[in-house]
């Protein structure tokens, strides 16, 4: 039986949640009002500070469809 070595860093990286890449986040804007979006971790989503729309992020992919966004008070 052959054993493969696994480093501590491999274990840490495999258990960390993935997030949207920072450079992608800087390029994303709200499709409704063309304003920057704020990343939120729990639940993972993007929120517009101007129109208060919240866009879900599923499997590290932001859903930017206006029909599927929610609006927070």
Buried (B, 14 or more C-beta within 10 A) or exposed (E): EEEEEEEEEEEEEEEEEEEBEEEEBEEBBBBBEEEBBEBEEEEBBBBBEEBBBBBBBEEEEBEBEEEEBEEEE
